[in-house]
Amino acid sequence: MLRIINQVSEARTELRRICDRTHDEQIIHKEATVREVLQAVQRQGDRALIHYTEEFDQRTLKLEDLRVSGSELDAAYQQVSKELLDAIQLARRNIEAFHRQRVPKSWVQFGEDNVVLGKRYTPVDRAGLYIPGGRASYVSTVLMNAVPAKVAGVPRIVMVTPPGPEKAVNPAILVAAQEAGVQEIYRVGGAQAIAALAYGTETIPNVHVITGPGNIYVTLAKKLVYGTVGIDSLAGPSEVLVIADQSANPVYVATDLLAQAEHDPMAAAILITTDVSLGRQVVAEVERQLVNHPRRLLTEKAIAHYGLVVVVDSLDMAIELSNEFAPEHLELEVTDPWGLIEGVRHAGAIFLGSSTPEAIGDYLAGPNHTLPTSGAARYASALGVETFMKHSSLIQYSPTALRKVADAIDLLATCEGLPSHADSVKRRVEDADDPQDP
């Protein structure tokens, strides 16, 4: 059952506990296992992928099974309904339209004395997308990772996902990948899939950026290969924080809390409200909606351990507590949500008003649903086209401009004890002042 707290100090303690819920006591043991997997894939390539897929996923694969075939990709379209295909295509269009607005533009600035400065943005050559299996078929995760990579201009996008029963990959996943422009898909999951993307095998190419969520082993693998490749983030369990006043509908609020809790037993669902009556109604409504919930056991576990209702005296205090928690998803179910925006400093995504449940962002509004968790919204942002791009600085100085800064560079280089730095400027200036006859 959801607990109700009306003391700010107790609420702060509970929010810190929930934020720190990923601090697993067994993390050292799990990291050792992941290191072993990474090293084995580096040494043995495809053979290690086959071995660990059987050991961890209980799926027996042959080498030729690793890549999803063209016939499987074609057949997937026959296995999804027209209505689902239409929904996938609508989501893809909205996500693409939003992310096209975020593509950074290269620029060049011309200053005095023919000094040219600028930045040049280019996509990575290869991107790897991890799409989890397990409790659900994450069609939206495919779109949210693949579409920004495509918009960024990545020429080769590789997707990995764990094989299901009979080595199958959910046809909706395959359709979503193709709609987003991904044709290269491999049936492998877990830490071994991250190793394959980072280091490459005989079948799977190494990539330059890896994105996509996964379990603790996937997350640890991404952490350990960072530096060899870039990553999007170290995703933790999902979370929602709802701020609500007396105008909120308790049925809507309860549904939104459950929509988060049904993800995972470690998902967090938090309500902060100025109305104690609303808080009690939401608790009762959560219990009522759980009775026949298809995912009741795991949802109840999340609610019991990481569900919370906090009653505060003002919306200002609600915003203060929210900023301390820095939620992945923040819903403002209040009379004037835009009036609170200025106070919100830390949140992955903000949903404004009673007609904007988190689910709209999860699936097809357009902004990315891959968001910072576990307090990372204090310094991190959503996945986007920038994740798949890098920029190079452009610098050009004329002889006149170089001469003007030569003394300053000489002083700075001498201060740092780097005489050749100073000489690299000094020699050019001297040659420009006293050119040699040909």
LUMGUNU-937435 format. One record per atom (N, C-alpha, C): x, y, z. Coordinates in steps of 0.001 Angstrom, whole numbers, plus 500000, padded with zeros to 6 digits. Each point is the difference from the previous one (the first is absolute). Layout:
<atoms>
XYZ ...
</atoms>
This chain:
<atoms>
500840498802500000 499160501198500000 500877501250500000 499524501044499318 500700501270500009 500012500595501402 501159500485500418 500097500666501296 499759501491499836 499355500617500993 499786501443500007 500907500621501057 500760501015499599 500907500711500903 499626501470499987 499939500614501167 499674501423500046 501056500826500729 501167499394500212 501129500720500589 501090500158498943 500419501234499769 500976500268498945 501321499291500272 500451499992501243 501269499351500314 499943498508499705 498883499352500359 499841498570499707 499912499774498497 499314500917499307 499883499879498544 501377500075499343 500837500905500468 501348500116499431 500783498695500188 499887499419501164 500703498745500270 499519498893499067 498690499901499835 499434498967499132 500364500225498536 499975501250499568 500353500295498611 501468499672499719 500868500263500980 501408499618499825 500150498487499918 499250499293500834 500059498527499974 499567499478498631 498924500546499477 499491499543498714 500977500344498880 500587501193500062 500968500415498980 501215499071499993 500366499503501183 501195499149500127 499678498511499886 498837499658499493 499575498589500034 500820499080499114 500808500575499097 500803499148499098 501341499628500609 500271500420501229 501278499651500635 499930498572500522 500245499064499100 499857498574500269 501217499476500750 499775499298501095 501106499440500773 500778498949499214 499362499408498996 500655498955499215 500684500556498748 500116501334499925 500492500608498782 501414499558499656 500848499812501005 501393499606499747 500043498615499363 499188499071500513 499951498659499421 499490500051498566 498972500802499756 499437500091498650 500992500634499039 500741500994500482 500982500640499136 501114499025499617 500377499134500913 501021498994499687 499515499060498903 498731499607500080 499414499144498958 500015500698498650 499639501281500008 499956500761498749 501397500133499399 501001500250500836 501376500099499494 500422498695499311 499610498896500596 500328498698499420 499352499841498628 498741500420499887 499289499907498725 500661500895498954 500326501221500377 500625500929499052 501320499441499475 500803499464500903 501303499453499585 499831498786499095 499022499156500312 499780498810499178 499568500383498589 499110500989499884 499552500423498668 501155500633499236 500836500762500681 501179500573499340 500890498909499425 500192498927500752 500916498935499583 499366499032499004 498746499637500252 499383498893499274 498941500424498985 499589501248500022 499057500478499010 498659499289500025 499556499562498816 498681499387499866 499819498788500905 501055499217500191 499864498805500840 499567500357501409 500518501101500519 499605500441501334 498542500450500010 499557500636498923 498598500428499929 499070498796500057 500323498971499248 499191498778499988 499993499361501390 501163499931500619 500136499379501318 499167500724501051 500139501322500073 499306500747501055 498506500112499740 499597499990498737 498566500003499700 499346498725500524 500726498880499881 499455498744500538 500067499989501529 501088500496500565 500161499968501455 499035500949500714 499866501215499497 499210501006500709 498545500057499545 499760499804498706 498647500150499454 499309498665499704 500753498912500135 499468498671499687 499471499939498566 500733500617499085 499659499954498582 501198499444499242 499764498932499229 501077499380499231 500014500578498588 501096500638499656 500139500617498684 501150499369499226 499896500035498694 501123499711499121 500541501334499490 501203499965499477 500597501246499523 499120500695498976 499379499200499125 499170500599498955 498700500587500543 499690499691501282 498787500543500609 500192501409500557 501255500431500154 500247501269500678 499318501168499295 500148500077498696 499385501121499280 498590499633499566 499064500910500253 498624499821499540 499991500118498488 499433499006499336 500063499930498537 499017500961499339 500267500265498731 499106500848499225 498600499424499897 499907498680499909 498664499383499907 499227500194501299 500707499946501134 499335500257501283 499506501443500085 500818500918499501 499593501403500010 498760500209499139 499980499380498839 498833500119499119 498764499380500644 500189498815500595 498865499280500588 499398500752501182 500806500812500678 499505500709501178 498815500892499660 500016500574498806 498899500876499609 498684499248499868 500093498709499724 498779499199499880 499452499572501359 500788500231501053 499630499517501318 499525501105500946 499953501235499503 499457501089500820 498757500547499322 499080500477500785 498751500524499450 500239501336499308 499094500338499105 500096501300499317 499897501136501017 499169499793501021 499821501041501015 501299500251500767 500706498909500348 501264500163500704 501036500652499093 500042499597498744 500931500615499054 499730501493499878 498718500372499938 499641501419499913 500484500758501238 499860499375501171 500441500644501249 501517500164500020 500713498972499543 501469500081499931 500422501121499062 499336500090498864 500361501023499022 499676501401500506 498889500155500730 499667501296500592 501059500407501019 500373499061500852 501038500288500997 501310500371499324 500374499231498990 501260500282499302 499996501395499389 498883500402499389 499930501335499386 500149501099501052 499315499838501136 500066501025501045 501395500091500607 500599498844500254 501350499978500585 500997500615499025 499863499665498729 500910500548498993 499850501514499878 498757500477499986 499763501442499868 500611500764501169 499853499455501208 500556500669501171 501520500023499934 500605498872499691 501459499919500041 500656500752498848 499299500203498906 500568500807498918 500215501443500455 499197500444500960 500174501358500523 501241500124500872 500579498874500387 501113500015500942 501354499731499345 500027499833498696 501282499712499332 500893501232500092 501163499896500635 500881501173500111 500589500368498639 500153501291499791 500502500496498718 501459500423500126 500789499590499017 501377500479499953 499996501511499764 501021500686500521 500057501443499815 501448500466499898 500150501130499333 501317500623499834 499845501490500278 500965500548500747 499973501412500363 501289500657499506 499870501124499275 501158500711499459 500259501236500850 501180500058500620 500336501118500862 501027500924499380 500532500886500838 501011500945499527 501285499276499580 500723500629499106 501299499477499546 499893498600499415 498847499708499378 499797498710499340 500119498805500953 499526500209501218 499890498883500931 498662499296499738 500053498687499798 498797499210499738 499838498963501110 498841499989500629 499687499020501040 498661499348499674 499835498757500435 498719499354499739 499913498622500612 498893499375499725 499788498614500413 499388499231498843 500456498757499871 499484499133498941 499442498744500641 498721499743499795 499321498841500586 499928498862498988 500363498809500432 499927498824499141 499467498812500805 499257499102499359 499510498817500712 501102498968500190 499813499121500955 500912498862500133 499800499083498798 500982499162499726 499907499097498851 499032498845500252 500012499496501250 499160498844500320 499408500164501394 498718499697500121 499322500059501297 499390498637500309 500057499622501281 499411498741500454 498835500268500933 498862499384499723 498798500194500807 499689498716500753 499859500102501323 499615498840500799 498515500113500322 499238498976499597 498561499964500268 499727498821500926 499554500263501226 499825498906500963 498866499068499622 500080498773500507 498894499056499898 499352499909501364 499565498814500381 499508499822501367 498531500271500164 499661500946500907 498619500143500447 499058500579498953 500524500694498997 499121500647499021 500707500082498658 499230500347498971 500550500203498666 500136501506499797 501226500489499997 500226501439500062 500117500622498610 498880500049499305 499952500624498684 500400501464500088 499512500694501037 500300501420500139 501494500236500209 500668499080500690 501435500150500227 500769499923498684 499551499144499095 500614499932498670 499933501361499326 498810500573499964 499806501273499312 500780501127500662 499983500026501330 500657501099500727 501517499966499860 500572498839499723 501439499903499798 500383500091498525 499228499358499150 500374499924498590 499725501291499238 498876500636500273 499639501198499230 501019501121500186 500411500346501231 501016501056500126 501322499650499312 500383498712500030 501226499593499315 499873500229498496 498842499661499463 499764500196498566 499974501482499656 499322500792500819 499930501443499764 501387500631500085 500836499488500908 501362500523500144 500856499689498780 499573499037499192 500754499655498799 500980498865500176 499827499191501039 500890498858500215 499853499033498816 501065499696499273 499869499166498800 499749498527500283 500423499496501177 499791498575500290 499473499857501425 498774499500500116 499353499830501303 499780498507500229 500535499513501105 499944498573500333 499135499827501244 499078499059499961 499127499767501144 500202498590500538 500028499880501320 500070498685500645 498827499873500956 499479498785500133 498885499746500901 499995498521500352 499664499633501231 500047498585500393 498995499159499214 500366498772499667 499047499117499314 498950499481500965 498774499842499497 498929499436500811 499889498505499774 498867499412500400 499785498567499756 500118499670498520 500564498844499723 500223499565498612 500896500979499242 500823500730500735 500967500940499418 499336501191499299 498719500177500229 499264501044499293 500260501375500592 499895501010499143 499972501390500439 498601500512499734 499424500687500960 498626500487499860 499839500750498674 499009499622499183 499843500645498694 499761501501500085 499346500464501067 499779501437500139 501326500746500164 500953499365500694 501334500579500145 500675500113498634 499869498952499197 500626499991498677 499355501029499076 498701500143500090 499309500994499173 500401501412500416 500022500254501297 500373501332500484 501422500354499568 500910499021500063 501379500241499586 500056500393498528 499291499274499182 500024500296498569 499363501352499692 498915500311500687 499354501300499799 500939501145500376 500878499735500970 500954501029500438 501278499991499176 500120499060499071 501156499980499112 501103499045500381 499716499042500899 501002499023500438 499742498670499310 501000499481499325 499880498722499317 500946498934500567 500960500425500805 501033499100500516 499689499667501459 499439498814500218 499495499636501330 500569498646500397 500467499899501245 500595498766500498 499272499545501254 499789498672500097 499283499440501144 500991499583501084 500383500967500768 500892499754501131 499730501099501019 500037499644501283 499718500974501041 501012499928501120 499727500720501070 500847499960501184 501343500684499812 500882499784500971 501339500594499953 500761499564498759 499722498779499522 500713499513498817 499654500809498751 498779500510499928 499617500832498859 500735501336500042 500114500580501196 500735501258500133 501474499789499636 500566498872500413 501391499692499651 500169499896498486 499046499341499347 500085499852498551 499965501357499314 499133500887500463 499914501329499394 501259500820500263 500573499833501184 501180500791500349 501255499520499283 500182498682499927 501253499447499496 499888499398498603 498783499646499602 499792499332498726 500290498510500086 499322499225499187 500260498567499869 500075499691498510 500106498715499673 500033499626498587 498710500414499280 498895500050500729 498703500287499386 499513501416500277 500191500473501213 499456501299500423 501105501048499961 499766501128499328 501037501028499915 500114500786501305 501204500478500283 500128500912501134 499405501352499616 499480500708500985 499358501287499745 500724501074500794 499545501229499845 500642501124500679 499153500563501142 498703499758499951 499095500424501073 499006498877500249 499732499711501276 498992499004500379 498914500700500810 498748499788499604 498881500573500743 498961498910500277 499117500308500933 498910499083500313 500101499450501415 498854499774500643 499976499528501383 500106498492500096 500280499515501204 500040498557500237 500049499725501484 500196498742500358 500073499634501412 501345500422500591 500240499619501240 501209500427500695 501259499512499293 499954498821499377 501179499479499308 500295500814498736 498952500385499305 500172500859498826 500553501361500417 499441500549501068 500446501310500475 501465499966500430 500389498962500725 501399499873500415 500914499821498791 499545499243499024 500813499808498792 500213501333499285 498945500799499899 500141501318499368 500983500863500775 499909499938501323 500926500762500837 501449499589499741 500235498698499867 501365499497499864 500589500211498609 499151500055498970 500537500214498645 500074501479499649 499450500856500881 500076501436499728 501468500427499933 500321500735498973 501400500360499742 500478499296498753 499639498710499881 500191499311498723 498952500492499017 498790500197500507 498898500571499218 499323501064500854 499182500815499366 499140500908500739 498713499293500386 499332500489501035 498704499444500398 499038501153500233 498704499667500029 499013501040500271 499954500329501486 499822498990500850 499894500208501440 500035498642500682 500049500047501333 499877498782500794 498598500008500595 499073499402499280 498589500095500376 499682499128501208 499265500565500933 499501499244501141 498512499739499852 499371499459501033 498553499758499943 499244501307499780 498872499914499339 499235501179499630 499288500612501202 499584501265499846 499369500702501120 499101501123499494 498942500258500756 499142501150499736 499733500711501318 499971501321499936 499601500808501144 498864500909499528 498858499900500648 498822500800499649 499819501069501063 499903501251499566 499617501090500899 498553500343499689 499143499963501012 498569500180499781 499405500914501069 499018500813499578 499239500795500953 498566499483500048 499109500771500597 498615499542500197 499245499820498689 500527500558498891 499310499877498713 500250498659499326 500963499230500478 500380498746499339 498933498935500178 499904499149499002 499071498866500038 500726498810500630 499522499491501142 500722498905500662 500090498730499157 499023499773499126 500049498825499129 501154500136499014 500145501196499421 501095500233499064 501350499846500695 500134500610501162 501269499952500720 500364498553500343 499025499238500510 500261498604500359 500431499201498783 499334500224498883 500355499276498775 501418500337499560 500381501266500118 501345500400499595 501063499393500914 499706499907501284 500943499353500919 500152498520499658 498884499345499716 500049498582499649 500673499779498648 499824500947499087 500640499886498686 501514499970500139 500510500656501030 501438499942500244 500378498726500735 499215499652501029 500324498850500842 499961498690499233 499191499927498938 499876498729499274 501217499682499148 500918500952499868 501218499754499226 500875498930500634 500196500116501323 501072499250500640 499773500024501505 500387498942500722 499832500007501457 500784501110500702 500978500596499296 500777501080500601 499585501378499487 498944500073499209 499514501296499517 499445500808501162 500161501321499917 499542500886501071 498801500817499533 498981500109500867 498778500747499695 499682500895501193 500135501310499817 499941500947501113 498979501092499696 499180500309500974 499060501116499925 500344500998501088 500128501269499623 500121501088500969 498800500918499787 499207500188501033 498765500755499862 499793500965501146 499276501068499696 499617500971501035 498647499658500608 499371498935499527 498639499644500424 500002498617500646 499879499942501311 500042498720500701 498856499094499571 498839500596499689 498859499197499545 500322499313498671 500656500729499093 500392499402498719 500965498857500246 500943500195500908 500962498949500297 499323498717500444 499026500124500889 499283498815500476 499193499346498882 499378500823499165 499236499448498877 500902499246499025 501180500531499774 500939499339499079 500446498659500572 500277499940501292 500379498732500635 498905498969499801 498749500396500253 498868499074499845 499829499586498542 500196500942499090 499816499710498581 501090499071499477 501218500146500486 501081499087499627 499645498578500418 499512499847501215 499605498676500479 498884499422499140 499045500840499633 498877499519499186 500473499554498626 500878500782499360 500463499674498652 500941498797499985 500613499706501133 500912498863500070 499280498656500038 498738499996500378 499288498737500250 500086499054498810 499712500483498820 500015499135498821 501114500383499023 501059500576500531 501092500455499142 500762498791499440 500221499955498681 500693498848499390 501430499808500492 500624501077500475 501379499920500495 500024500330501490 499027499442500705 499770500402501387 501198499731500904 500607498829499912 501041499634500956 501183500959499957 500530500245498806 501162500877499929 499605501450500272 498784500385499574 499541501368500229 499802500263501488 499411499041500713 499830500128501446 501346500108500710 500962499251499522 501326500037500622 500623501387499850 499878500573498799 500538501338499777 499297501028500886 498674499903500070 499218500943500809 500369499872501478 500145498763500462 500283499772501420 501368500531500398 500990499843499130 501371500377500355 500367501418499573 499463500424498854 500449501273499438 498837500917499616 498830499748500564 498865500884499830 499875500914501210 499526501228499782 499968500964501094 499013501115499689 499256500431501036 499170501196499914 500501500973501059 500347501204499575 500479501029500920 499019501159499983 499530500401501180 499098501144500127 500807501196500496 499939501095499256 500770501201500349 499057501195500113 500520501101500541 499176501187500231 499858500883498769 500938499876499061 499972500909498848 500600499340498774 499639500544498840 500594499510498756 501480500356499920 500394501084500648 501423500353500040 500801498888500677 499471499469501118 500693498907500669 499990498747499135 498905499766499282 499936498847499099 501099500091498936 500193501188499432 501040500201498993 501381499831500610 500182500486501221 501298499861500674 500363498532500194 499043499210500470 500260498571500187 500241499307498663 499252500397498995 500191499414498673 501397500293499473 500463501226500155 501345500349499536 501072499198500729 499779499728501281 500964499192500752 500029498566499478 498838499493499602 499916498633499481 500471499919498542 499776501072499226 500375500059498579 499401498829499219 498676499951499867 499364498820499408 500242499854498506 499934498768499568 500042499701498567 498782500621499311 498824499736500541 498748500564499482 499353500846501085 499605501215499664 499288500876500928 498671500388499382 498905499669500688 498665500405499550 499507501131500895 499493501071499369 499443501127500738 498489499991499819 499314499300500887 498533499892499949 499411501063500927 500157501259499570 499563501136500806 499206500966499129 499343500952500638 499159500952499277 500789500804498981 501196500452500380 500834500818499117 501392499386499890 500156498963499185 501309499338499907 501101500920499477 499675500878499058 501026500889499447 500509500971501052 499176500268501005 500434500887501071 501078499394500876 500165498678499937 501018499324500807 501307499762499256 499973500171498687 501146499604499180 501299500695500417 499930501283500290 501216500739500336 500718499410501212 499232499394500907 500613499431501190 500623498633499790 499635499321498919 500511498654499736 501409500096499426 500962499470500714 501394500044499547 500494498641499519 499480498924500563 500538498681499694 498869499019499703 499874499613498750 499028498976499592 500350499558498593 499882498693499747 500295499491498666 498995500460498972 498719499876500326 498918500467499134 498889500517500890 499335501059499555 498943500640500789 498696499901499225 498966499485500655 498693499807499392 499017500963500665 499395500875499197 499221501106500548 498504499784499829 499278499972501117 498542499969499968 499405498614500043 498717499953500278 499315498726500232 499793499184498739 500165500598498830 499815499262498744 501318499503499423 501062500049500811 501317499620499495 500627498934500898 499511498771499924 500627498931500783 501386499679499444 500824499415500837 501353499634499580 499994499108498765 498955499175499855 499942499056498877 500091500707498653 499511501237499920 500070500705498720 501453500238499604 500848500248500995 501419500162499724 500708498682499786 499522498958500667 500607498688499835 499899499501498574 498902500372499328 499721499371498713 500134500896498775 499370501158499974 499968500657498688 499907501512499991 500153500677501122 499949501458499938 501120500548499121 501186499369500103 501150500430499204 501267500105500808 500008500720501150 501197500023500841 500401498599500444 501280499816500248 500486498650500269 499614499520501383 499676498710500114 499647499443501305 501204499379500707 501162500002499369 501215499536500672 500554501161500801 499797499953501320 500212501153500867 500922499652501167 500615501001500617 500851499744501161 499187499527501200 500525499023500730 499319499433501161 500883500139501243 499426499623501147 500743499948501270 500722501307500323 499340501114499741 500565501301500317 500912500577498947 500246499269498908 500923500483498968 499452501201499238 498703500292500151 499438501182499334 500606501292500535 500745499920501096 500709501190500498 501083500451499020 500515499072499180 501101500359499103 499861499418498596 499022499137499769 499890499309498712 498663500309499336 499912499647498729 498808500298499205 499553498765499238 498910500160499274 499442498901499216 500924499615498845 499879498759499566 500677499563498780 499493500830498827 500871500308499070 499595500772498834 500983499840498872 499835500793498956 500908499906498856 501435500303500425 500153500859501032 501352500350500458 500760498775500500 499264499001500505 500635498780500499 500777499298498898 499547500155498766 500592499289498872 500906500896499154 500321501181500537 500835500933499250 501162500464500869 501027500514499350 501091500651500704 500380501244499224 500714500894500640 500371501214499294 501497500230500049 500511500581498940 501406500375499894 500095501519499965 500961500541500725 500235501443499947 500725500356498707 499654501141499438 500681500527498809 500748501265500402 501303500063499699 500826501149500384 500933500347498847 499992501262499582 500959500466498993 500457501411500378 501322500196500099 500582501302500291 500825500462498802 499922501271499724 500863500601498980 501344500356500631 501041500250499205 501290500428500564 499875501240500884 499152500942499591 499807501225500796 499396499672501359 498976499152500001 499339499632501257 500946499230500909 500813499122499405 500942499219500807 501028500905500662 500462501011499250 501000500909500550 499447500736501220 498730500374499958 499405500775501082 499911499223501314 499908498668499917 499843499207501232 501273499255500366 501053500199499226 501232499224500196 500591500208501395 500064501247500464 500601500259501315 499184499337501115 498683500060499900 499147499386501032 500192498485500026 500084499401498828 500224498556499944 501367499651500569 501014500824499698 501350499758500523 499992500018501530 499306500968500597 499924500090501451 499290498791500602 498897499610499398 499231498869500521 500774498691499853 500635499800498852 500763498763499777 501212499932500924 500664501142500185 501161500028500899 499563499720501434 498872500547500393 499446499756501333 499755498519500224 499573499308498976 499706498570500110 501225499127499742 501147500608499672 501214499231499768 499977499218498704 499391500571498961 499875499305498709 500618500875498911 501312499985499885 500691500929499085 499661499780498528 499750498757499603 499705499772498578 498647500574499610 499084500078500971 498740500680499722 500277501454499604 500843500643500804 500337501392499704 500737500112498663 500942499081499765 500776500040498759 499128499800498766 498956499174500118 499153499729498833 499310501265499505 499781500941500903 499432501295499609 501110500961499601 501046500065500824 501086500963499793 500657499828498636 500263498759499583 500674499750498714 499137500477498829 498694499802500106 499108500442498923 499981501521499898 499975500655501158 499989501463499993 501307500540499440 501110499402500407 501302500444499500 500106499802498491 499515498863499512 500051499734498551 499121500970499236 498865500362500595 499109500942499328 500608501391499965 500747500355501077 500635501330500049 501220500089499099 500670498857499771 501235499995499205 499962498880498988 499141500118498989 499868498907499032 501301499774499226 500323498763499712 501206499631499271 499752500096498506 501034500361499274 499873500005498546 499883498573499494 499205499741498976 499906498637499478 501297499559499356 
</atoms>
